[in-house]
Amino acid sequence: MTTTSTAQANAPPSRRIAVLSAAMAVGAIVGCGVAWGLTGPGGLFAPLVAAVACWGGGLAAVAAEERLRARSRLQAALLAGTGLRLGPAVVVALAARLQPGGLWEAGLPYYLGGFYIVLLGAETVTRLSLWRLMGQRASVR
């Protein structure tokens, strides 16, 4: 069994950003569809705010992890990535909770939870060596 280095197993930052953006765009479309079905056009703002908060946190995490990519700074990269990925969602949730009505009543916490799961799924797919395996399968065919 051979081991691969972190740089080989991870997708390049541009691909990670593309996958993250595509996942958030699809999630925003689905979230807006759910919001439209539940509350009508008045509830469309909550899933969009949640999508932008999670997308922005994901982009910041990709940038920070790329910057701290050296093997000696893996723990710092993990901590910075986790904080930046979760931070915007928590700040948006707290801000919405402190304001009466509005986004909180439109279900923002549920949308944030859903988009955070989408974000983690997209990050996991790009972190695993699936990209390399898919490339090997394509070259065999």
N, C-alpha and C positions, 0 to 999 in steps of 0.2 A: 504494500500500500504506500503510495507516495503522497506527500503533503505538498500543498501549493501555498505560495506566499499570499498574503492579503492582497497585494497589488494585482496578482494574476487572477484571483477568484472574483474580485469585484468588477463590475461593469465600469467603463469610463464615466467620468462625471457628466459628460454631455448626454450619454444614454440614460444615466440615472435621472437627470433632470427631465428628459423627454418622457420617460416612463411615468415619473411622478406627475408631470403636468397632464399627461393623457389620462391617468387614473383619476386625478382630481376633476378634470373636465367631464369625464363620464359620470363620476359621482355627483357633480353639480347638476347635470342634466337629470339624473335619477332623483336626486334630492328635491329639485324644483318640481318634478312631476309629482312626487309624494306630497310636497307642500301645497301644490295646487289642488290636489285631490282632497286634502284634509281641511284646508282653510281658505281656499280660493286665492286670488291674486294678491291679497294682503299679506300672505305668509311667505312669499317668495324671497324676501330679503334675508330671512334667517338661514336657509341653507347656503346662500351665496356668501354671507359673512363667515359661516363655518368653513366653507371650502377655501376661501381666501386666507383665513387664519391658519389653517392646516397646511395649505400649499406654501405660504410664506415661511412658516416654520420649517417645512421640509427642505425648501431651497436654502435657507440659512444653515441648516444642519449639513447638507451636502457640501456647501462651501467651507464650513468649519472643519469637517472631517477630511476634506481634501487638503486643507491647509496644514492640518496636524497629522499627516499621513505617515510620518516616520515611525518606525517600529518602536522607538523609545518613547513615543508619545501616544500610544494606543489607548491608554486609560484616559488621558486628557481628551482625546478625540471622542471616545465613548461618552464621557460626561458632558462635553460641550454639545455633541450631537443630540443627546437625549434632552438636555435643557432647552436647546433651541427648537427642537421639534415639538416639545410639549408646552413651552413658555407662551407662545402667542395664543394657543387655545385656552389656557388657564386665564390669561389676562382678559381675553374677550369674554369668557364666561363670567368672571368676577365683575367686569364692567357692566355686562348686561344684567347681572343679578342686582347690582346696586341701583340700577335705574328702574323705577316702577313700570310695570307693563312692558310693552314692546317686544323686543327680541326674546326675552326669557319666556314670555307667555306664548310665543309662536313656536316654542320647542327647540330653541337654540342648543341647550345642553345635549339633547338627543342627536341633533345634527353634528355637533362637535364630536361626540363619541363615535358616530358612524364614520365621519371623515377621518378621524384619527386612526381607526381600524384600517380604512382604505390606504392611508399614508403608510402605516406599518407594513401592510401587505405589499405595497409597491416597493418599499425599501428592502423588504426581505427578498423579493424576487431578484432585485438588482444586486443584492449582496451575495447571494448564493452563486455557485458556479454553473447555474443553469444556462447562462449565456454561452459559456464555452461548450457545454454539452450539446446545446442546440446547433452551434456552429459545426461541431463534429458530425452530427447527424446529417446536416445539409450537405457536407462535403462527401459523405458516403453515398448519397443518392445519386 
